[in-house]
C-alpha cells in the first residue's frame, strides 16, 4: 500500500531531525577544537602569574595605571606616548574591562 500523508510527514520530520542532530554534532566538535586550541598549560599559567607579579609592584593583586606605565616604559615605549593622557586613558580602557581603575 502507498504511504499515507501522515507517514510521509513523519519521515520528513525524522529526516530533518537527523540532519539537525548532525549539524549540532559538527558544531560541538568545532567548538571543542577551538577550546582545545585556546587552553594554556600550567607552565604558561605559571609564567603569566610571574609576569603579573613582576608588574604588580605594590603586591595588591591588581595592575594600576602607574604600574602599567612603568612596564610600558621598561619595554621601551616612547616618553611622548606615555605622557599623552588621552592615549594612556584609551589604553587603560581597553585593559580595564570592568572599569574599576585597575587590571586583575
C-alpha positions in Angstrom: 0.0 0.0 0.0 1.2 3.6 -0.7 2.4 5.6 2.3 -0.3 7.8 3.9 0.3 11.5 4.2 0.9 11.2 7.9 3.7 8.6 7.3 5.4 10.8 4.8 5.3 13.8 7.1 6.6 11.7 9.9 9.5 10.5 7.7 10.4 14.1 6.7 10.4 15.2 10.3 12.7 12.3 11.3 15.0 13.2 8.4 15.1 16.9 9.3 15.8 15.9 13.0 18.6 13.7 11.9 20.2 16.5 9.8 19.8 18.9 12.7 21.5 16.4 15.0 24.4 16.0 12.6 24.8 19.8 12.3 24.8 20.2 16.1 27.3 17.4 16.5 29.6 19.1 14.0 29.2 22.4 15.7 30.0 20.8 19.0 33.1 19.2 17.5 34.2 22.6 16.1 33.7 24.2 19.5 35.7 21.5 21.2 38.6 22.1 18.8 38.5 25.8 19.4 38.5 25.3 23.2 41.4 22.8 23.0 43.5 25.3 21.0 42.8 28.1 23.4 43.7 26.2 26.6 47.0 27.0 28.1 49.3 24.7 30.0 50.1 25.0 33.7 53.6 26.2 32.8 52.1 29.0 30.8 49.8 30.0 33.7 52.8 30.0 36.0 54.8 32.2 33.6 51.9 34.6 33.2 51.4 34.7 37.0 55.1 35.6 37.4 54.9 38.3 34.8 51.8 39.7 36.5 53.5 39.6 39.9 56.6 41.4 38.4 54.4 44.2 37.1 52.3 44.4 40.3 55.0 46.3 42.3 52.8 47.1 45.3 51.6 43.4 45.5 47.9 44.2 45.8 46.9 41.8 43.1 45.9 44.5 40.7 47.7 46.4 38.0 47.0 50.1 38.3 47.8 52.8 35.7 51.1 53.7 37.2 52.3 50.1 37.1 51.2 49.7 33.5 53.0 52.9 32.6 56.2 51.7 34.4 56.2 48.3 32.5 55.5 50.1 29.2 58.4 52.4 29.9 60.5 49.4 30.8 59.6 47.8 27.5 60.7 50.9 25.6 57.5 52.8 24.9 58.3 56.4 24.0 58.0 59.1 26.6 55.7 61.1 24.3 53.2 58.2 24.2 53.5 57.7 28.0 52.9 61.5 28.6 49.8 61.7 26.3 46.9 61.5 28.8 44.4 60.6 26.1 46.5 57.7 24.8 47.0 56.4 28.3 43.3 56.6 29.1 42.4 54.8 25.9 44.9 52.1 26.6 43.6 51.6 30.2 40.0 51.5 29.0 41.0 48.6 26.7 42.7 46.7 29.5 40.3 47.6 32.4 37.4 45.6 31.3 35.3 46.1 34.5 36.0 49.9 34.7 37.4 49.6 38.2 40.6 51.6 37.5 42.8 48.6 37.6 43.5 45.3 35.8 43.1 42.0 37.6 
